[in-house]
């Protein structure tokens, strides 16, 4: 929501002088008319331009109170403009032990902070923040916020090259595996019964490596699967059933669904795979707890726009699914690289699950991020996806 200039929360309004209009003679008017060109389309109003930004923007008055909020800031902070405008910036954003509040109170210097941890109520956020003073209006400042924890660390070309390497290696490894397994099966017919355990071990390890190779090849696949309208809740329940069937220990699975959620634009198989990996990871993360619980939430987030471009245009991602667990959380040393191949917080993890999830989400023009809420003792993985066009099936 953007408040109009006449609102008490609006931008400072300056006076303007009105010039006396010049009156042209009939001859001059005729000449001007003959030379006139089609009118250029008028530029969008400044407020519409601010509303279209893909990052959060807040206008802060001399008293450090919020005077303007754009839709991206509403989405990132999780509160509407009506609840934000008029409140103190430092009452809304808790910067913890950071020295930033002191800098904001002390001077009007330009500030830039990367990977800054802050809290909004009980929510923990990791953001990139800038504070820019308005030279023509002393005391007024513009604050921008963007999500720093969404897993978009590498550029598209760099990440694509990183993911192609495992696929090439997988192709070279896979060729001799069938021969090794065949040789083990032949040996099993000739060795004594006591030694067959060794040939069985060889065959089992070949199968395990083959499964790993398949995942590596899928990780390096460049062509995205076709997309269409999908029911997100149906996909969640399919994935939940798969994880429950494979789980040897019971765990609580809580669903908090938005029943009015529109269809998501996705590939159903890829969407189910994303959810299976996230739910399975969440189950394993809290398995050692006294009361392991995985919570899946869905909601419609109006105004959320991805901060990268696809085909030269920003992508709106209003549909959110969040998978949370009450486990101990991700090792802070791995938090910034958890979506990279071969990075894992599990003792025997291969580090391909979340890398594959990241690739599949990106192929759907979506985004994924994670955060740790220490107060609630929960880890959240959030996926944002585009909405299917109206009327699509």
C-alpha atoms as a printed R data frame, in Angstrom:
    type eleno elety resid chain resno      x       y       z
1   ATOM     1    CA   UNK     A     1  0.000   0.000   0.000
2   ATOM     2    CA   UNK     A     2  1.357   3.435  -0.911
3   ATOM     3    CA   UNK     A     3 -0.120   6.434   0.863
4   ATOM     4    CA   UNK     A     4 -1.112   9.472  -1.195
5   ATOM     5    CA   UNK     A     5  0.783  12.733  -0.791
6   ATOM     6    CA   UNK     A     6 -2.145  14.284   1.075
7   ATOM     7    CA   UNK     A     7 -2.027  11.631   3.825
8   ATOM     8    CA   UNK     A     8 -0.423  12.511   7.113
9   ATOM     9    CA   UNK     A     9  2.065   9.737   6.339
10  ATOM    10    CA   UNK     A    10  2.872  11.070   2.879
11  ATOM    11    CA   UNK     A    11  6.072  12.463   1.438
12  ATOM    12    CA   UNK     A    12  6.980  16.084   2.201
13  ATOM    13    CA   UNK     A    13  5.068  18.326  -0.228
14  ATOM    14    CA   UNK     A    14  6.732  21.407  -1.585
15  ATOM    15    CA   UNK     A    15  4.968  24.465  -2.993
16  ATOM    16    CA   UNK     A    16  5.194  25.269  -6.683
17  ATOM    17    CA   UNK     A    17  4.734  28.472  -8.687
18  ATOM    18    CA   UNK     A    18  2.246  28.499 -11.553
19  ATOM    19    CA   UNK     A    19  3.418  30.341 -14.714
20  ATOM    20    CA   UNK     A    20  1.023  32.475 -16.772
21  ATOM    21    CA   UNK     A    21  0.079  30.491 -19.926
22  ATOM    22    CA   UNK     A    22  1.325  31.989 -23.240
23  ATOM    23    CA   UNK     A    23 -1.357  32.732 -25.880
24  ATOM    24    CA   UNK     A    24 -0.326  31.859 -29.457
25  ATOM    25    CA   UNK     A    25 -1.624  33.616 -32.551
26  ATOM    26    CA   UNK     A    26 -3.869  31.677 -34.969
27  ATOM    27    CA   UNK     A    27 -0.992  31.459 -37.480
28  ATOM    28    CA   UNK     A    28  1.386  30.031 -34.872
29  ATOM    29    CA   UNK     A    29 -1.240  27.541 -33.746
30  ATOM    30    CA   UNK     A    30 -1.725  26.292 -37.284
31  ATOM    31    CA   UNK     A    31  2.024  25.801 -37.753
32  ATOM    32    CA   UNK     A    32  2.339  23.996 -34.411
33  ATOM    33    CA   UNK     A    33 -0.579  21.726 -35.238
34  ATOM    34    CA   UNK     A    34  0.961  20.716 -38.557
35  ATOM    35    CA   UNK     A    35  4.201  19.796 -36.873
36  ATOM    36    CA   UNK     A    36  2.699  17.994 -33.898
37  ATOM    37    CA   UNK     A    37  3.691  14.359 -33.223
38  ATOM    38    CA   UNK     A    38  1.736  11.632 -31.472
39  ATOM    39    CA   UNK     A    39  1.856  12.165 -27.716
40  ATOM    40    CA   UNK     A    40  4.375  10.054 -25.827
41  ATOM    41    CA   UNK     A    41  2.846   7.819 -23.132
42  ATOM    42    CA   UNK     A    42  3.137   9.494 -19.752
43  ATOM    43    CA   UNK     A    43  5.583   8.012 -17.261
44  ATOM    44    CA   UNK     A    44  4.144   6.088 -14.304
45  ATOM    45    CA   UNK     A    45  3.596   8.159 -11.183
46  ATOM    46    CA   UNK     A    46  6.505   8.066  -8.695
47  ATOM    47    CA   UNK     A    47  4.408   6.113  -6.220
48  ATOM    48    CA   UNK     A    48  3.628   3.463  -8.833
49  ATOM    49    CA   UNK     A    49  7.327   3.205  -9.617
50  ATOM    50    CA   UNK     A    50  8.106   2.676  -5.913
51  ATOM    51    CA   UNK     A    51  5.310   0.112  -5.645
52  ATOM    52    CA   UNK     A    52  6.889  -1.868  -8.504
53  ATOM    53    CA   UNK     A    53 10.303  -2.223  -6.855
54  ATOM    54    CA   UNK     A    54 11.399  -5.792  -6.145
55  ATOM    55    CA   UNK     A    55 13.028  -4.851  -2.829
56  ATOM    56    CA   UNK     A    56 11.500  -3.358   0.301
57  ATOM    57    CA   UNK     A    57 11.548   0.425   0.657
58  ATOM    58    CA   UNK     A    58 10.617   2.472   3.736
59  ATOM    59    CA   UNK     A    59 10.586   6.250   4.069
60  ATOM    60    CA   UNK     A    60 11.759   7.303   7.552
61  ATOM    61    CA   UNK     A    61 11.058  10.712   9.053
62  ATOM    62    CA   UNK     A    62 13.382  12.805  11.265
63  ATOM    63    CA   UNK     A    63 11.838  11.131  14.321
64  ATOM    64    CA   UNK     A    64 12.769   7.674  12.929
65  ATOM    65    CA   UNK     A    65  9.109   6.850  12.381
66  ATOM    66    CA   UNK     A    66  8.003   4.983   9.267
67  ATOM    67    CA   UNK     A    67  6.117   7.276   6.863
68  ATOM    68    CA   UNK     A    68  5.890   5.189   3.669
69  ATOM    69    CA   UNK     A    69  6.065   1.450   2.891
70  ATOM    70    CA   UNK     A    70  6.021  -0.292  -0.486
71  ATOM    71    CA   UNK     A    71  4.432  -3.752  -1.070
72  ATOM    72    CA   UNK     A    72  7.794  -5.569  -1.141
73  ATOM    73    CA   UNK     A    73  8.580  -4.224   2.348
74  ATOM    74    CA   UNK     A    74  5.150  -5.359   3.573
75  ATOM    75    CA   UNK     A    75  5.872  -8.877   2.285
76  ATOM    76    CA   UNK     A    76  9.392  -9.075   3.693
77  ATOM    77    CA   UNK     A    77  8.477  -7.692   7.125
78  ATOM    78    CA   UNK     A    78  5.194  -9.613   7.197
79  ATOM    79    CA   UNK     A    79  3.016  -6.652   8.194
80  ATOM    80    CA   UNK     A    80  0.703  -4.350   6.262
81  ATOM    81    CA   UNK     A    81  1.431  -0.676   5.671
82  ATOM    82    CA   UNK     A    82 -1.461   0.202   7.960
83  ATOM    83    CA   UNK     A    83  0.326  -1.534  10.851
84  ATOM    84    CA   UNK     A    84  3.743  -0.080   9.978
85  ATOM    85    CA   UNK     A    85  3.171   3.570   9.082
86  ATOM    86    CA   UNK     A    86  3.555   5.816  12.115
87  ATOM    87    CA   UNK     A    87  5.555   3.316  14.156
88  ATOM    88    CA   UNK     A    88  9.203   3.777  15.049
89  ATOM    89    CA   UNK     A    89 11.592   1.905  12.781
90  ATOM    90    CA   UNK     A    90 13.487   0.573  15.801
91  ATOM    91    CA   UNK     A    91 10.217  -0.601  17.365
92  ATOM    92    CA   UNK     A    92  9.469  -2.714  14.282
93  ATOM    93    CA   UNK     A    93 12.963  -3.989  13.463
94  ATOM    94    CA   UNK     A    94 15.028  -5.443  16.312
95  ATOM    95    CA   UNK     A    95 18.699  -5.261  15.355
96  ATOM    96    CA   UNK     A    96 19.889  -7.157  18.448
97  ATOM    97    CA   UNK     A    97 23.485  -6.382  19.392
98  ATOM    98    CA   UNK     A    98 24.172  -4.498  16.180
99  ATOM    99    CA   UNK     A    99 25.485  -0.919  16.424
100 ATOM   100    CA   UNK     A   100 23.138   0.124  13.652
101 ATOM   101    CA   UNK     A   101 20.489   1.706  15.955
102 ATOM   102    CA   UNK     A   102 23.142   3.966  17.480
103 ATOM   103    CA   UNK     A   103 24.282   5.033  14.018
104 ATOM   104    CA   UNK     A   104 20.705   5.780  12.993
105 ATOM   105    CA   UNK     A   105 20.147   7.964  16.047
106 ATOM   106    CA   UNK     A   106 23.522   9.707  15.924
107 ATOM   107    CA   UNK     A   107 23.915  10.889  12.339
108 ATOM   108    CA   UNK     A   108 22.486  10.860   8.856
109 ATOM   109    CA   UNK     A   109 25.369   9.133   7.097
110 ATOM   110    CA   UNK     A   110 24.677   6.607   4.357
111 ATOM   111    CA   UNK     A   111 24.775   3.066   5.731
112 ATOM   112    CA   UNK     A   112 25.125  -0.309   3.997
113 ATOM   113    CA   UNK     A   113 24.860  -3.665   5.800
114 ATOM   114    CA   UNK     A   114 25.039  -7.125   4.192
115 ATOM   115    CA   UNK     A   115 23.748 -10.360   5.717
116 ATOM   116    CA   UNK     A   116 22.371  -8.435   8.676
117 ATOM   117    CA   UNK     A   117 20.439 -10.487  11.219
118 ATOM   118    CA   UNK     A   118 17.356  -8.852  12.718
119 ATOM   119    CA   UNK     A   119 13.991  -9.801  14.170
120 ATOM   120    CA   UNK     A   120 10.443  -8.714  13.476
121 ATOM   121    CA   UNK     A   121  8.458  -9.887  16.461
122 ATOM   122    CA   UNK     A   122  9.268 -13.598  16.731
123 ATOM   123    CA   UNK     A   123 10.499 -13.891  13.136
124 ATOM   124    CA   UNK     A   124 14.236 -13.948  12.424
125 ATOM   125    CA   UNK     A   125 15.360 -12.397   9.142
126 ATOM   126    CA   UNK     A   126 18.694 -12.089   7.363
127 ATOM   127    CA   UNK     A   127 18.673  -9.077   5.073
128 ATOM   128    CA   UNK     A   128 20.759  -6.673   3.043
129 ATOM   129    CA   UNK     A   129 20.025  -3.128   4.231
130 ATOM   130    CA   UNK     A   130 20.848   0.376   3.026
131 ATOM   131    CA   UNK     A   131 20.045   3.741   4.621
132 ATOM   132    CA   UNK     A   132 20.220   6.796   2.357
133 ATOM   133    CA   UNK     A   133 19.624  10.366   3.606
134 ATOM   134    CA   UNK     A   134 17.606  12.752   1.435
135 ATOM   135    CA   UNK     A   135 19.916  15.735   1.007
136 ATOM   136    CA   UNK     A   136 17.106  18.123   0.040
137 ATOM   137    CA   UNK     A   137 15.038  17.174   3.108
138 ATOM   138    CA   UNK     A   138 17.251  17.038   6.228
139 ATOM   139    CA   UNK     A   139 16.333  14.280   8.647
140 ATOM   140    CA   UNK     A   140 14.453  12.181   6.100
141 ATOM   141    CA   UNK     A   141 15.923   8.856   5.021
142 ATOM   142    CA   UNK     A   142 15.114   5.993   2.688
143 ATOM   143    CA   UNK     A   143 15.709   2.456   3.975
144 ATOM   144    CA   UNK     A   144 15.854  -0.499   1.575
145 ATOM   145    CA   UNK     A   145 15.618  -4.150   2.596
146 ATOM   146    CA   UNK     A   146 16.172  -7.317   0.570
147 ATOM   147    CA   UNK     A   147 16.234 -10.961   1.619
148 ATOM   148    CA   UNK     A   148 19.824 -12.184   1.993
149 ATOM   149    CA   UNK     A   149 18.977 -15.786   2.871
150 ATOM   150    CA   UNK     A   150 17.212 -17.120  -0.196
151 ATOM   151    CA   UNK     A   151 19.892 -19.358  -1.678
152 ATOM   152    CA   UNK     A   152 20.559 -17.196  -4.760
153 ATOM   153    CA   UNK     A   153 24.253 -16.871  -4.026
154 ATOM   154    CA   UNK     A   154 25.662 -17.658  -7.437
155 ATOM   155    CA   UNK     A   155 24.864 -16.182 -10.807
156 ATOM   156    CA   UNK     A   156 22.931 -18.378 -13.205
157 ATOM   157    CA   UNK     A   157 25.911 -19.138 -15.448
158 ATOM   158    CA   UNK     A   158 28.273 -19.864 -12.564
159 ATOM   159    CA   UNK     A   159 25.794 -22.148 -10.803
160 ATOM   160    CA   UNK     A   160 24.900 -23.939 -14.041
161 ATOM   161    CA   UNK     A   161 28.587 -24.712 -14.584
162 ATOM   162    CA   UNK     A   162 28.882 -25.966 -11.014
163 ATOM   163    CA   UNK     A   163 25.936 -28.325 -11.481
164 ATOM   164    CA   UNK     A   164 27.081 -29.651 -14.871
165 ATOM   165    CA   UNK     A   165 30.358 -30.937 -13.409
166 ATOM   166    CA   UNK     A   166 28.724 -33.655 -11.234
167 ATOM   167    CA   UNK     A   167 26.648 -34.787 -14.233
168 ATOM   168    CA   UNK     A   168 29.751 -35.244 -16.393
169 ATOM   169    CA   UNK     A   169 31.494 -37.140 -13.603
170 ATOM   170    CA   UNK     A   170 28.391 -39.274 -13.050
171 ATOM   171    CA   UNK     A   171 28.318 -40.292 -16.706
172 ATOM   172    CA   UNK     A   172 31.919 -41.505 -16.520
173 ATOM   173    CA   UNK     A   173 31.310 -43.427 -13.283
174 ATOM   174    CA   UNK     A   174 28.111 -45.116 -14.415
175 ATOM   175    CA   UNK     A   175 29.569 -46.957 -17.398
176 ATOM   176    CA   UNK     A   176 31.644 -49.548 -15.494
177 ATOM   177    CA   UNK     A   177 29.122 -50.101 -12.699
178 ATOM   178    CA   UNK     A   178 27.038 -52.630 -14.628
179 ATOM   179    CA   UNK     A   179 30.166 -54.650 -15.420
180 ATOM   180    CA   UNK     A   180 31.233 -54.651 -11.757
181 ATOM   181    CA   UNK     A   181 27.807 -55.841 -10.614
182 ATOM   182    CA   UNK     A   182 27.708 -58.523 -13.301
183 ATOM   183    CA   UNK     A   183 31.121 -59.805 -12.256
184 ATOM   184    CA   UNK     A   184 30.004 -59.944  -8.613
185 ATOM   185    CA   UNK     A   185 26.919 -61.967  -9.579
186 ATOM   186    CA   UNK     A   186 29.072 -64.431 -11.544
187 ATOM   187    CA   UNK     A   187 31.455 -64.800  -8.597
188 ATOM   188    CA   UNK     A   188 28.522 -65.485  -6.288
189 ATOM   189    CA   UNK     A   189 27.777 -68.682  -8.251
190 ATOM   190    CA   UNK     A   190 31.327 -69.997  -7.829
191 ATOM   191    CA   UNK     A   191 32.300 -69.095  -4.283
192 ATOM   192    CA   UNK     A   192 31.334 -70.915  -1.116
193 ATOM   193    CA   UNK     A   193 28.226 -69.953   0.807
194 ATOM   194    CA   UNK     A   194 30.323 -68.266   3.480
195 ATOM   195    CA   UNK     A   195 31.919 -65.937   0.916
196 ATOM   196    CA   UNK     A   196 28.680 -64.954  -0.784
197 ATOM   197    CA   UNK     A   197 28.218 -62.203   1.796
198 ATOM   198    CA   UNK     A   198 31.153 -60.426   0.163
199 ATOM   199    CA   UNK     A   199 29.713 -60.636  -3.349
200 ATOM   200    CA   UNK     A   200 26.352 -59.481  -2.007
201 ATOM   201    CA   UNK     A   201 28.122 -56.500  -0.420
202 ATOM   202    CA   UNK     A   202 29.718 -55.631  -3.775
203 ATOM   203    CA   UNK     A   203 26.352 -55.774  -5.558
204 ATOM   204    CA   UNK     A   204 24.645 -53.687  -2.864
205 ATOM   205    CA   UNK     A   205 27.375 -51.033  -2.984
206 ATOM   206    CA   UNK     A   206 27.113 -50.883  -6.772
207 ATOM   207    CA   UNK     A   207 23.370 -50.274  -6.441
208 ATOM   208    CA   UNK     A   208 24.007 -47.536  -3.890
209 ATOM   209    CA   UNK     A   209 26.558 -45.818  -6.105
210 ATOM   210    CA   UNK     A   210 24.249 -46.147  -9.113
211 ATOM   211    CA   UNK     A   211 21.491 -44.411  -7.147
212 ATOM   212    CA   UNK     A   212 23.890 -41.627  -6.200
213 ATOM   213    CA   UNK     A   213 24.996 -41.284  -9.830
214 ATOM   214    CA   UNK     A   214 21.378 -40.977 -10.959
215 ATOM   215    CA   UNK     A   215 20.889 -38.105  -8.537
216 ATOM   216    CA   UNK     A   216 24.073 -36.417  -9.751
217 ATOM   217    CA   UNK     A   217 22.888 -36.667 -13.348
218 ATOM   218    CA   UNK     A   218 19.510 -35.219 -12.444
219 ATOM   219    CA   UNK     A   219 21.251 -32.363 -10.655
220 ATOM   220    CA   UNK     A   220 23.131 -31.463 -13.835
221 ATOM   221    CA   UNK     A   221 20.148 -31.713 -16.189
222 ATOM   222    CA   UNK     A   222 19.752 -28.366 -17.942
223 ATOM   223    CA   UNK     A   223 16.318 -28.707 -19.519
224 ATOM   224    CA   UNK     A   224 13.471 -27.817 -17.173
225 ATOM   225    CA   UNK     A   225 10.335 -29.947 -17.095
226 ATOM   226    CA   UNK     A   226  7.113 -28.506 -18.609
227 ATOM   227    CA   UNK     A   227  4.842 -26.676 -16.167
228 ATOM   228    CA   UNK     A   228  1.100 -26.329 -15.722
229 ATOM   229    CA   UNK     A   229 -1.518 -25.602 -13.081
230 ATOM   230    CA   UNK     A   230 -1.031 -27.783  -9.970
231 ATOM   231    CA   UNK     A   231 -2.889 -28.105  -6.683
232 ATOM   232    CA   UNK     A   232 -0.213 -27.443  -4.071
233 ATOM   233    CA   UNK     A   233 -2.105 -29.151  -1.256
234 ATOM   234    CA   UNK     A   234 -2.528 -32.364  -3.273
235 ATOM   235    CA   UNK     A   235  1.231 -32.356  -3.955
236 ATOM   236    CA   UNK     A   236  1.966 -31.816  -0.245
237 ATOM   237    CA   UNK     A   237 -0.213 -34.751   0.784
238 ATOM   238    CA   UNK     A   238  1.411 -37.011  -1.822
239 ATOM   239    CA   UNK     A   239  4.856 -36.053  -0.525
240 ATOM   240    CA   UNK     A   240  3.782 -36.472   3.108
241 ATOM   241    CA   UNK     A   241  2.448 -39.967   2.414
242 ATOM   242    CA   UNK     A   242  5.739 -40.907   0.741
243 ATOM   243    CA   UNK     A   243  7.804 -39.689   3.698
244 ATOM   244    CA   UNK     A   244  5.545 -41.411   6.242
245 ATOM   245    CA   UNK     A   245  5.797 -44.699   4.358
246 ATOM   246    CA   UNK     A   246  9.592 -44.513   4.403
247 ATOM   247    CA   UNK     A   247  9.865 -43.414   8.042
248 ATOM   248    CA   UNK     A   248 10.735 -46.043  10.641
249 ATOM   249    CA   UNK     A   249  9.868 -43.810  13.605
250 ATOM   250    CA   UNK     A   250  6.649 -41.889  14.261
251 ATOM   251    CA   UNK     A   251  6.578 -38.093  14.086
252 ATOM   252    CA   UNK     A   252  3.873 -35.435  14.239
253 ATOM   253    CA   UNK     A   253  2.976 -33.790  10.931
254 ATOM   254    CA   UNK     A   254  0.915 -30.611  11.270
255 ATOM   255    CA   UNK     A   255 -0.832 -29.031   8.268
256 ATOM   256    CA   UNK     A   256 -1.779 -25.340   8.276
257 ATOM   257    CA   UNK     A   257 -3.226 -24.736   4.817
258 ATOM   258    CA   UNK     A   258 -4.792 -21.690   3.221
259 ATOM   259    CA   UNK     A   259 -7.960 -23.235   1.717
260 ATOM   260    CA   UNK     A   260 -8.368 -20.377  -0.779
261 ATOM   261    CA   UNK     A   261 -4.924 -20.851  -2.322
262 ATOM   262    CA   UNK     A   262 -5.063 -20.733  -6.153
263 ATOM   263    CA   UNK     A   263 -3.276 -23.306  -8.345
264 ATOM   264    CA   UNK     A   264  0.496 -23.004  -8.540
265 ATOM   265    CA   UNK     A   265  2.387 -22.945 -11.859
266 ATOM   266    CA   UNK     A   266  4.716 -25.927 -11.602
267 ATOM   267    CA   UNK     A   267  5.642 -29.368 -12.841
268 ATOM   268    CA   UNK     A   268  3.783 -31.795 -10.573
269 ATOM   269    CA   UNK     A   269  6.561 -34.378 -10.437
270 ATOM   270    CA   UNK     A   270  9.201 -31.757  -9.636
271 ATOM   271    CA   UNK     A   271  6.938 -30.151  -7.035
272 ATOM   272    CA   UNK     A   272  6.364 -33.469  -5.246
273 ATOM   273    CA   UNK     A   273 10.128 -34.181  -5.330
274 ATOM   274    CA   UNK     A   274 10.863 -30.784  -3.772
275 ATOM   275    CA   UNK     A   275  8.367 -31.427  -0.989
276 ATOM   276    CA   UNK     A   276  9.527 -35.010  -0.357
277 ATOM   277    CA   UNK     A   277 13.098 -33.791   0.137
278 ATOM   278    CA   UNK     A   278 12.117 -30.899   2.411
279 ATOM   279    CA   UNK     A   279  9.719 -32.946   4.565
280 ATOM   280    CA   UNK     A   280 12.181 -35.837   4.791
281 ATOM   281    CA   UNK     A   281 14.995 -33.468   5.803
282 ATOM   282    CA   UNK     A   282 12.730 -31.869   8.421
283 ATOM   283    CA   UNK     A   283 11.771 -35.280   9.822
284 ATOM   284    CA   UNK     A   284 15.420 -36.332  10.102
285 ATOM   285    CA   UNK     A   285 16.406 -32.989  11.659
286 ATOM   286    CA   UNK     A   286 14.009 -33.394  14.594
287 ATOM   287    CA   UNK     A   287 14.104 -37.200  14.890
288 ATOM   288    CA   UNK     A   288 16.218 -37.163  18.068
289 ATOM   289    CA   UNK     A   289 13.906 -34.784  19.902
290 ATOM   290    CA   UNK     A   290 11.443 -35.740  22.624
291 ATOM   291    CA   UNK     A   291  8.455 -34.738  20.499
292 ATOM   292    CA   UNK     A   292  9.536 -34.473  16.835
293 ATOM   293    CA   UNK     A   293  7.173 -32.316  14.813
294 ATOM   294    CA   UNK     A   294  7.104 -31.135  11.201
295 ATOM   295    CA   UNK     A   295  4.758 -28.303  10.279
296 ATOM   296    CA   UNK     A   296  3.725 -27.458   6.716
297 ATOM   297    CA   UNK     A   297  2.109 -24.056   6.095
298 ATOM   298    CA   UNK     A   298  0.788 -22.513   2.917
299 ATOM   299    CA   UNK     A   299 -0.290 -18.940   2.274
300 ATOM   300    CA   UNK     A   300 -0.779 -16.340  -0.440
301 ATOM   301    CA   UNK     A   301  1.720 -13.474  -0.167
302 ATOM   302    CA   UNK     A   302  0.482 -10.544  -2.213
303 ATOM   303    CA   UNK     A   303  3.129  -8.391  -3.819
304 ATOM   304    CA   UNK     A   304  6.138 -10.695  -3.430
305 ATOM   305    CA   UNK     A   305  8.425 -10.410  -6.453
306 ATOM   306    CA   UNK     A   306 11.585 -12.352  -7.072
307 ATOM   307    CA   UNK     A   307 14.682 -10.148  -7.068
308 ATOM   308    CA   UNK     A   308 16.143 -11.767 -10.185
309 ATOM   309    CA   UNK     A   309 14.780 -11.572 -13.695
310 ATOM   310    CA   UNK     A   310 13.614 -14.320 -16.047
311 ATOM   311    CA   UNK     A   311 13.483 -13.392 -19.723
312 ATOM   312    CA   UNK     A   312 13.970  -9.753 -18.805
313 ATOM   313    CA   UNK     A   313 10.995  -9.494 -16.460
314 ATOM   314    CA   UNK     A   314 10.536  -9.778 -12.691
315 ATOM   315    CA   UNK     A   315  8.654 -12.876 -11.606
316 ATOM   316    CA   UNK     A   316  5.790 -12.603  -9.106
317 ATOM   317    CA   UNK     A   317  5.872 -15.382  -6.537
318 ATOM   318    CA   UNK     A   318  2.745 -15.049  -4.399
319 ATOM   319    CA   UNK     A   319  2.370 -18.693  -3.326
320 ATOM   320    CA   UNK     A   320  4.390 -19.755  -0.300
321 ATOM   321    CA   UNK     A   321  4.865 -23.174   1.266
322 ATOM   322    CA   UNK     A   322  6.868 -23.400   4.478
323 ATOM   323    CA   UNK     A   323  8.268 -26.620   5.962
324 ATOM   324    CA   UNK     A   324  9.331 -26.228   9.608
325 ATOM   325    CA   UNK     A   325 10.831 -28.590  12.177
326 ATOM   326    CA   UNK     A   326 11.632 -28.343  15.874
327 ATOM   327    CA   UNK     A   327 15.102 -29.822  15.550
328 ATOM   328    CA   UNK     A   328 18.402 -28.186  16.589
329 ATOM   329    CA   UNK     A   329 18.866 -26.300  13.316
330 ATOM   330    CA   UNK     A   330 21.565 -26.053  10.654
331 ATOM   331    CA   UNK     A   331 25.199 -25.649  11.636
332 ATOM   332    CA   UNK     A   332 25.815 -21.860  11.329
333 ATOM   333    CA   UNK     A   333 29.051 -22.581   9.473
334 ATOM   334    CA   UNK     A   334 27.016 -24.236   6.685
335 ATOM   335    CA   UNK     A   335 24.051 -21.849   6.612
336 ATOM   336    CA   UNK     A   336 25.312 -19.784   3.674
337 ATOM   337    CA   UNK     A   337 26.227 -22.798   1.509
338 ATOM   338    CA   UNK     A   338 23.519 -25.321   2.403
339 ATOM   339    CA   UNK     A   339 22.131 -25.277  -1.155
340 ATOM   340    CA   UNK     A   340 25.497 -26.045  -2.760
341 ATOM   341    CA   UNK     A   341 26.318 -29.566  -4.048
342 ATOM   342    CA   UNK     A   342 28.119 -31.874  -1.604
343 ATOM   343    CA   UNK     A   343 27.394 -29.638   1.409
344 ATOM   344    CA   UNK     A   344 25.562 -31.488   4.173
345 ATOM   345    CA   UNK     A   345 25.017 -31.148   7.917
346 ATOM   346    CA   UNK     A   346 24.247 -34.870   8.232
347 ATOM   347    CA   UNK     A   347 27.035 -37.204   9.433
348 ATOM   348    CA   UNK     A   348 26.654 -39.472   6.391
349 ATOM   349    CA   UNK     A   349 24.939 -37.010   4.070
350 ATOM   350    CA   UNK     A   350 25.848 -36.785   0.393
351 ATOM   351    CA   UNK     A   351 24.976 -33.108   0.063
352 ATOM   352    CA   UNK     A   352 22.806 -33.512  -3.042
353 ATOM   353    CA   UNK     A   353 19.276 -33.297  -1.630
354 ATOM   354    CA   UNK     A   354 19.029 -29.548  -1.065
355 ATOM   355    CA   UNK     A   355 21.128 -28.810  -4.150
356 ATOM   356    CA   UNK     A   356 18.559 -30.747  -6.189
357 ATOM   357    CA   UNK     A   357 15.707 -28.946  -4.425
358 ATOM   358    CA   UNK     A   358 17.306 -25.591  -5.233
359 ATOM   359    CA   UNK     A   359 17.688 -26.544  -8.892
360 ATOM   360    CA   UNK     A   360 14.107 -27.785  -9.207
361 ATOM   361    CA   UNK     A   361 12.744 -24.641  -7.527
362 ATOM   362    CA   UNK     A   362 14.812 -22.446  -9.825
363 ATOM   363    CA   UNK     A   363 13.590 -24.395 -12.862
364 ATOM   364    CA   UNK     A   364 10.050 -23.490 -11.754
365 ATOM   365    CA   UNK     A   365 11.043 -19.779 -11.646
366 ATOM   366    CA   UNK     A   366 10.691 -19.946  -7.873
367 ATOM   367    CA   UNK     A   367 12.971 -19.273  -4.979
368 ATOM   368    CA   UNK     A   368 13.852 -21.038  -1.723
369 ATOM   369    CA   UNK     A   369 15.276 -19.717   1.511
370 ATOM   370    CA   UNK     A   370 15.784 -20.812   5.086
371 ATOM   371    CA   UNK     A   371 15.932 -19.203   8.502
372 ATOM   372    CA   UNK     A   372 16.331 -20.231  12.124
373 ATOM   373    CA   UNK     A   373 13.926 -18.917  14.753
374 ATOM   374    CA   UNK     A   374 15.742 -19.444  18.051
375 ATOM   375    CA   UNK     A   375 12.888 -18.114  20.178
376 ATOM   376    CA   UNK     A   376 10.461 -20.654  18.734
377 ATOM   377    CA   UNK     A   377 13.249 -23.282  18.399
378 ATOM   378    CA   UNK     A   378 12.270 -23.979  14.797
379 ATOM   379    CA   UNK     A   379 13.980 -24.093  11.421
380 ATOM   380    CA   UNK     A   380 11.962 -22.879   8.438
381 ATOM   381    CA   UNK     A   381 12.443 -23.631   4.748
382 ATOM   382    CA   UNK     A   382 10.236 -21.429   2.543
383 ATOM   383    CA   UNK     A   383  9.516 -21.969  -1.141
384 ATOM   384    CA   UNK     A   384  7.886 -19.204  -3.176
385 ATOM   385    CA   UNK     A   385  6.295 -20.136  -6.484
386 ATOM   386    CA   UNK     A   386  4.352 -18.406  -9.272
387 ATOM   387    CA   UNK     A   387  0.582 -18.610  -9.526
388 ATOM   388    CA   UNK     A   388 -0.919 -20.431 -12.509
389 ATOM   389    CA   UNK     A   389 -2.693 -18.125 -14.999
390 ATOM   390    CA   UNK     A   390 -6.399 -17.686 -14.306
391 ATOM   391    CA   UNK     A   391 -8.509 -20.249 -16.102
392 ATOM   392    CA   UNK     A   392 -5.617 -22.703 -16.657
393 ATOM   393    CA   UNK     A   393 -6.041 -26.378 -15.810
